[in-house]
Amino acid sequence: MYFHTNDPSKRKAVKWLAEHNVDIEQRNIENEPLTDTEIMNLFTLSIEGTDELISKRSKDTKALNRDTDQMTLKELSQEIQKAPHILKNPIIFDKHKLVTGFDLEKIGAFVPKRLRKLELSALFSKLYPTGTNIKLA
């Protein structure tokens, strides 16, 4: 998890992941800036392109006085290295997926499939008490 501010979204994400036994490494990108390679990796993981990563309302983004959609990835990477607040906070990722901010619907993707099945089974057992047999794929 990369973060630049210990804001409510970051704290909620850390708490939720801990409650679901998801181990995470945290890195404050203000204290330890991202490399060009790390930023390019985030761009690669992003399904929605740079919009998923760039905070359009950030003072640092506005201070660029440029439309980030018109910047090359290299230019954007250089600006992010100088001003990490251009990025949304936090950025949670693994080798295959990325989520920005704290979104309950999306963050669940980081819970291992086995645990998601257990949670779903527990939910179904409450909804459909004894006698109903539901098999999860």
C-alpha positions as CSV (number, residue, x, y, z in Angstrom):
1,M,0.0,0.0,0.0
2,Y,1.3,3.4,-1.0
3,F,0.0,6.5,0.8
4,H,1.0,10.1,1.2
5,T,-1.4,11.2,4.0
6,N,-2.7,9.3,7.0
7,D,-6.2,10.4,6.1
8,P,-9.5,8.6,7.0
9,S,-9.5,6.6,3.7
10,K,-6.0,5.2,4.5
11,R,-6.9,4.4,8.1
12,K,-10.2,2.7,7.1
13,A,-8.4,0.6,4.5
14,V,-5.7,-0.5,6.9
15,K,-8.3,-1.4,9.5
16,W,-10.5,-3.3,7.1
17,L,-7.6,-5.3,5.6
18,A,-6.3,-6.2,9.1
19,E,-9.8,-7.3,10.2
20,H,-9.9,-9.6,7.1
21,N,-6.4,-11.0,7.8
22,V,-4.9,-9.4,4.7
23,D,-1.2,-8.7,5.3
24,I,0.0,-5.4,3.7
25,E,3.2,-3.5,3.5
26,Q,2.7,0.3,3.9
27,R,5.0,2.9,2.4
28,N,4.7,6.6,2.9
29,I,5.6,8.0,-0.6
30,E,6.3,11.4,0.8
31,N,9.1,10.1,2.9
32,E,10.2,7.5,0.3
33,P,9.3,8.7,-3.1
34,L,8.3,6.3,-5.9
35,T,10.7,5.5,-8.6
36,D,9.8,5.8,-12.3
37,T,9.6,2.0,-12.5
38,E,7.2,1.8,-9.6
39,I,4.9,4.5,-11.0
40,M,4.9,2.8,-14.4
41,N,3.9,-0.4,-12.7
42,L,0.9,1.4,-11.1
43,F,-0.1,2.6,-14.6
44,T,0.2,-1.0,-15.8
45,L,-2.1,-2.3,-13.1
46,S,-4.7,0.4,-13.5
47,I,-7.7,-0.7,-15.4
48,E,-9.1,2.8,-15.8
49,G,-5.8,4.4,-16.9
50,T,-4.4,7.4,-15.2
51,D,-7.9,8.5,-14.0
52,E,-7.9,5.8,-11.5
53,L,-4.6,7.1,-10.0
54,I,-4.6,10.9,-10.4
55,S,-6.5,13.1,-7.9
56,K,-8.0,15.8,-10.1
57,R,-9.0,17.8,-7.0
58,S,-5.5,17.8,-5.5
59,K,-3.8,21.2,-5.1
60,D,-0.6,19.7,-6.6
61,T,-2.5,18.5,-9.6
62,K,-4.1,21.9,-10.1
63,A,-0.8,23.6,-9.6
64,L,0.5,21.8,-12.7
65,N,-1.7,24.1,-14.8
66,R,-1.9,21.3,-17.4
67,D,-4.5,18.8,-18.2
68,T,-3.0,15.5,-17.0
69,D,-4.9,13.7,-19.8
70,Q,-2.7,15.5,-22.2
71,M,0.6,14.6,-20.5
72,T,2.7,11.6,-21.5
73,L,3.2,8.9,-18.9
74,K,6.8,9.9,-18.6
75,E,5.8,13.5,-17.9
76,L,3.2,12.4,-15.4
77,S,5.7,10.1,-13.7
78,Q,8.2,12.9,-13.3
79,E,5.5,15.2,-11.7
80,I,4.4,12.4,-9.4
81,Q,7.9,11.9,-8.2
82,K,8.1,15.6,-7.3
83,A,4.6,15.9,-5.9
84,P,3.1,12.6,-4.6
85,H,-0.1,14.3,-3.6
86,I,-1.0,14.2,-7.3
87,L,-1.9,10.5,-6.6
88,K,-5.1,9.4,-4.9
89,N,-4.7,8.1,-1.4
90,P,-4.2,5.3,-0.5
91,I,-3.2,3.0,-3.4
92,I,-3.7,-0.6,-2.5
93,F,-2.2,-3.2,-5.0
94,D,-0.7,-6.6,-5.5
95,K,0.8,-8.3,-8.6
96,H,-2.5,-8.3,-10.5
97,K,-4.9,-5.7,-9.1
98,L,-5.1,-2.1,-7.9
99,V,-7.6,-0.1,-5.9
100,T,-7.4,3.6,-4.9
101,G,-9.1,5.1,-1.9
102,F,-11.3,3.1,0.4
103,D,-14.1,1.4,-1.5
104,L,-15.8,-1.6,0.2
105,E,-16.9,-3.1,-3.1
106,K,-13.4,-3.1,-4.6
107,I,-11.2,-3.7,-1.6
108,G,-12.8,-7.1,-1.1
109,A,-10.7,-8.3,-4.1
110,F,-7.7,-8.5,-1.8
111,V,-9.3,-11.1,0.5
112,P,-8.2,-14.6,-0.6
113,K,-10.9,-16.5,-2.5
114,R,-11.0,-19.2,0.2
115,L,-11.9,-16.6,2.9
116,R,-14.5,-14.9,0.7
117,K,-16.2,-18.3,0.3
118,L,-16.2,-18.8,4.1
119,E,-17.7,-15.4,4.7
120,L,-20.3,-16.0,2.0
121,S,-21.2,-19.4,3.4
122,A,-21.6,-17.8,6.9
123,L,-23.9,-15.2,5.4
124,F,-26.0,-17.8,3.6
125,S,-26.3,-19.9,6.7
126,K,-27.9,-16.9,8.4
127,L,-30.2,-16.2,5.5
128,Y,-31.2,-19.8,4.9
129,P,-31.1,-21.7,8.2
130,T,-31.0,-25.5,8.4
131,G,-32.4,-27.6,5.6
132,T,-31.3,-25.4,2.7
133,N,-28.2,-26.7,1.0
134,I,-26.3,-24.1,-1.0
135,K,-23.0,-25.0,-2.7
136,L,-20.6,-22.2,-3.5
137,A,-18.5,-22.7,-6.6
